[in-house]
Amino acid sequence: PMTDPAVAPPPLDAIPPASSREPGRLILEVREVTKRFGGVTAVRGANLELRAGQVTSLIGPNGAGKTTLFNAVTGAIPATEGVIRFYGDAKNTAGAEI
């Protein structure tokens, strides 16, 4: 269980109802997201758009940063740089509180 409020997921009422999720609408936008751990850059300048009604996958070799990007998008860890928008609202942006 997540106990740190800085990394808690958004409340369910923050997610728009299904009626407002028309096909093609931008749900998640990841722009120039970078995550560094000390001197190691795990993710560098990632960009991603997820739209309603589309299936999207993230593939890559072991160590490519897939899990780190997922953790930044979900708020489990903060991004070092870049912005993550969920339904247009900035979330987990470098230096911002979730």
Salt bridges, closest charged atoms under 4 A:
GLU29 OE2 - ARG31 NE 3.04
GLU29 OE1 - ARG85 NH1 3.48
GLU49 OE2 - ARG31 NH2 2.47
GLU49 OE1 - ARG51 NH2 3.23
GLU81 OE2 - ARG36 NH1 2.92
